[in-house]
Each structure stands twice: as structure tokens, then as C-alpha cells.
Amino acid sequence: MATALPYGGPPEGWRGALYRIVFQSDTRAGVLFDKILILLILASLGVVVADSVESLGQRFDAAFNALEWSFTLLFTAEYVLRLLCVRQPLRYALSFFGLVDLLAVLPTYLALLFPEVHALIDVRVLRLLRIFRIFKLSAYVHEYQALGAALVASARKIMVFLSVVVAVVIVMGTVMYVVEGPANGFTSIPTAVYWAVTTMTTVGFGDITPKTELGRLITSVMMLLGWGTLAVPTGIVTTELAMQRQNQHAPCPGCGATDHSPKARFCQFCGSALD
């Protein structure tokens, strides 16, 4: 029983073979493709960061521009390949990763088309948008995908947990507003809630501090409560990751693929028997 494939799955012929390289990151060719893309993304981010340093940007402006255009053309070719090798290219283009891929290349072209029209486009902002390339990493690393799946699976539990946290900080903030009052910096309930959030998360900026003994006691309780509270979502996500790990097949002995249904007995790519 095969898992549902994204964007309609692979078509027939050369487009299907290309799909397995570009989208199937658990095949040998797909792993190599992803590793090359990761190196390109990291290198392009390095250029963006270095170009933002004024002294480096002025000294190596021509080199940075040449590298930027090289990366842009490579990512454009990758984007076109992804559109070509899926059955539903519009669905991919409108997906999260499709939009990220587009944002990774679009600013460079817009800066070329509108270099002087500051009323319509701020070129500096467009250049900063290239940092969206970092989100492309999550599409090429299996661990990112596993973490994302675990977060989605535990979303309801985390939302319930966050609702409890919100209730606690509102109640404790209101209590501190009554206990300390405007004279000690707690000028309103929203300000007191802000104090409760920074205290419960153990950040403690120190811009608002309790002055009364009762207020300090409440602060101590909030700090201790914060330590235990921060561990809850970690435990939830870790449990989901462990469950996903248990449900995974060992890599296919024929092609090395791992993207199979827990009930699958044969590889959906090469037909080899699965462990």
C-alpha cells in the first residue's frame, strides 16, 4: 500500500524518472541531488550575508553580483524542473515550498527590471528576500520533514497546552496588577501579562520587577512553573518523533528508498521486498 505522492505524483517516461530524482529524497540519486542543492543554498546565503557587510559589498561588488546571478539561474532551472516533472504544476507552484522556491529567485529579476523605481520597489528589501532560500533546506533534508510531520501530528496537543499557558499568564498577570499596582510599574493588565510571559519563559528582562513581598513570592512560583512548562511541548514532539520512527521501514535493499507506508511489503519504486 503506497503512500500518497505530492502534487499528483510522477508522470510517465522521462518526467517520472526526473520526479524520482528531484522529489524523492530517499533514493540514491535524490540524495545526491539534495546534497548539491544544500551546498548551493548555503553558499548563496553566505553571499547574501557577506554582501550585507558594507566594506565587503563595496570591495567585491562585481564578484557578489556574478555569484548571485549564477545562483539565481541555477535555482530558476531547479524551479522549472520541478514544474515539469509533476502532474499538477499549479498545485506545486501554489504550495509552501513552491512559493519559497519562487521567492528565492524572484527578487533578483525584479531588481533587474526595476532598478531605479524606488516608489514601487525597494531594491534593498528585495535583496534581503533572498534569505528565504534558507527555507528550501527543509525540502531537501529528511530530518526536517520528520520534524514537520511530528509537529503537525502533535498540533492539537500543543494548542491545548498553549491555551493553558495563555490562561495562566492572564490570570497571574491580573493578580500581579492587583498586588503591585501602577506604583510599582504594573500600569495595566496587558503590562502585567507581558511581565507574566517574560517571567514564565524564564527570560526576565528586568524592566518590570515586583517590589512587594507577596509579588516576589508570586514571581518565584512563576519561575518554577516556567521550568516545568517549557518541557511539556518538547515531550509531546519527542513522543511523536519516536512513534514515527517505530513506524518506518528499513531502507529498501534494492534502491535505498524509505518513503513507504507502514503496511507496505514491497518497494513502490523498484518492487524489492521490504524488511
HELIX and SHEET records of a PDB file:
HELIX    1   1 PRO A    6  GLY A    8  5                                   3    
HELIX    2   2 TRP A   14  VAL A   22  1                                   9    
HELIX    3   3 ARG A   28  ASP A   51  1                                  24    
HELIX    4   4 GLU A   54  ARG A   59  1                                   6    
HELIX    5   5 ASP A   61  LEU A   84  1                                  24    
HELIX    6   6 PRO A   89  ALA A   93  1                                   5    
HELIX    7   7 PHE A   96  LEU A  113  1                                  18    
HELIX    8   8 VAL A  123  LEU A  128  1                                   6    
HELIX    9   9 LEU A  129  LYS A  136  5                                   8    
HELIX   10  10 LEU A  137  TYR A  140  1                                   4    
HELIX   11  11 HIS A  142  ALA A  153  1                                  12    
HELIX   12  12 ALA A  155  GLU A  180  1                                  26    
HELIX   13  13 PRO A  182  ASN A  184  5                                   3    
HELIX   14  14 ILE A  189  MET A  200  1                                  12    
HELIX   15  15 GLU A  213  ASN A  247  1                                  35    
END                                                                             
